[in-house]
């Protein structure tokens, strides 16, 4: 078992080094991250600049949109789910909030599905959970950020901002407000395809 863990870690590390080595980016090329304060600050596109990460984000956003629509959700529900996914995990399932061995689903909840953490199926399962809670939330649909946060706070797993945003000074509402332009742009981009 230890050999398997070591082999897995080495393969993962080699893949990460290989991916970074093949990247055309150099340190310092990435745009600064901060609050969006004007229309000029909105990113050119809703997805990451890295081709591989952008592919995964697009796949996950597509899965969210299709799942919400399949459940009978409207554009407000789609936008709420996209905001939550962007704010919590940058639309990447299987990330960690920093605690060892603590993987999150796309909405920032402890990963509890018997699926590959970064799979489309995991995104669909998490979106079903999000929509199960969304059907119990009334009001707030005129404010997509408030609606998205209301769904998260209504979840019976008890939303704990310190768990979801453990970084010093990080706050859910600010992260959700910052995610709104990207969520809107992603929805518009997929609708135009």
PyMOL commands that set and color helices and strands:
alter all, ss='L'
color gray80, all
select helices_A, chain A and resi 2-22+39-41+51-70+75-89+120-134+144-154+161-164+172-191
alter helices_A, ss='H'
color red, helices_A
deselect
rebuild
show_as cartoon
